[in-house]
Amino acid sequence: MKTLAVIYNHNLPQMTDKLWEELKPYERDDYDLILIDNGSRKEGKSKYTTHETGQNTYFGGALNIALDFFTSSGKYDSLLSLNNDLVLQGNNFVKTLREEMFYKDSLTYKIISPSVLQVENQCKWKYMHCWNSDKIRQVKWVDFQAPLIHKDFIRVYPQFPDELIYGWGQDVLSGILCEKQGWKVGVVDRCPLIHHSAHTYKSGVSDLDLQTYCQNAEQGMFGYMQSAGLMEKFIQFRELSASYEYET
């Protein structure tokens, strides 16, 4: 079996095309690559588009579409969910993540992520920073710019809540759900990337401005955590990531 790697695009064709071109040459036995256009204008579509939503379903909706595709196909062992504003480092990005999840003593890890470089501009969550470790660092949760999600997780949790459609909260929720199942979550430092966080909104090409998007995303995230009785755990996990220090 292999990984389904999914890139989502919304009106950022140049960045999306570049990411596709970084990944497509290495699409061999270990992954299939698809590109979901998430309601882009005609001029905003990637030339490599393989699937279209027809309207902007935001990150949470597009992720659920990818999860549906993954489940219905029945031929993959993991889903790699990729923001389109990523810059990869090296040619063996997917291979390295798969090695960490499937080929080492890490079979209890159900969600892993690359680490993040240039964090001063893009990532306050210290779990995600590159700490130059040579093994998976176990953490409570990972930011969802490029998570590799094991089929076991998707089998138990095939969709994320509609309240999280804007893409905030799936990451911490996944960590909480993994802890509940006795599964591990980790970060792979030897597979780093750069993430131009929220570039779609910062560049003004979305149908929402950045402030409105953040307000909607925050309202959905906190509302869901409160209604699901997860607020205490949610706050705890975020605080742990903000204060994290790696110890060898």
Buried (B, 14 or more C-beta within 10 A) or exposed (E): EBBBBBBBBBBBBEBBBBBBEBBEEBBEEBBBBBBBBBBBEEEBBBEBBBBBBEEBBBBBBBBBBBBEBBBEEEEBBBBBBBBBBBBBBEEBBBBBBBBBBBEEEBEBBBBBBBBBBBBEEBBEBBBBBBBEBEEBBBBBBBBBBBBBBBBBBBEEBEEBBEBBBBBBBBBBBBBBBBBEEEBBBBBBBBBBBBBBBBBBBBBEBBBBEBEEBBEBBEEBBBBBBEEBEBEEBBEEBBEBBEEBEBEE
